[in-house]
Amino acid sequence: MWLFGVARRVLANHRRGAVRRATIRLSYVDEPDKYSEVREAIEALPANQRELVQLVHWDGFSLREAAGIAGVSESTARGRYERARKRLHDSLRPAADAPVARLVPSGDAMAQPE
């Protein structure tokens, strides 16, 4: 029974990821230039930082889960993620008089397990 529960959750995660990826692709097709600056900034990140940003913001994983997927410790993931946030903030910084948006993961990224 345990294995069926694991398989069910894996399939559910796969389906949710497929829906998110399809939604992202559709938004790129509908408005191809709308996100080009953000895509370019993310592509300019080092691969290990880019992977964490994509796992957290595009695939919806917590930072703890993303660390496990990337095969690094949570503290290493936190450091890489913070460096990625700073690089993205610096590269996407608007004019001095415009408000600054913050890159924040959805949910509590480093919540303690229950």
Residue pairs with C-beta under 8 A, 6 or more apart in sequence:
16 60
17 59
17 60
20 58
20 59
20 60
21 58
24 58
27 34
27 35
28 35
37 92
38 92
41 87
41 88
41 91
41 92
42 50
42 53
42 54
42 88
43 50
44 87
44 91
45 53
45 84
45 87
45 88
48 70
48 72
48 80
49 80
49 81
49 83
49 84
49 87
50 84
51 66
51 70
52 63
52 66
52 67
52 70
52 77
52 80
52 81
52 84
53 81
53 84
53 88
53 103
55 61
55 65
55 66
55 69
55 70
56 62
56 63
56 66
56 81
56 105
56 109
57 103
57 105
57 106
60 106
61 69
62 105
62 107
62 108
62 109
62 110
62 111
63 74
63 77
63 78
63 81
63 105
63 109
63 110
64 74
64 77
64 109
64 110
64 111
66 77
66 81
67 73
67 74
67 76
67 77
67 78
70 77
72 80
74 110
78 110
85 103
88 103
89 100
89 102
89 103
93 100
94 100
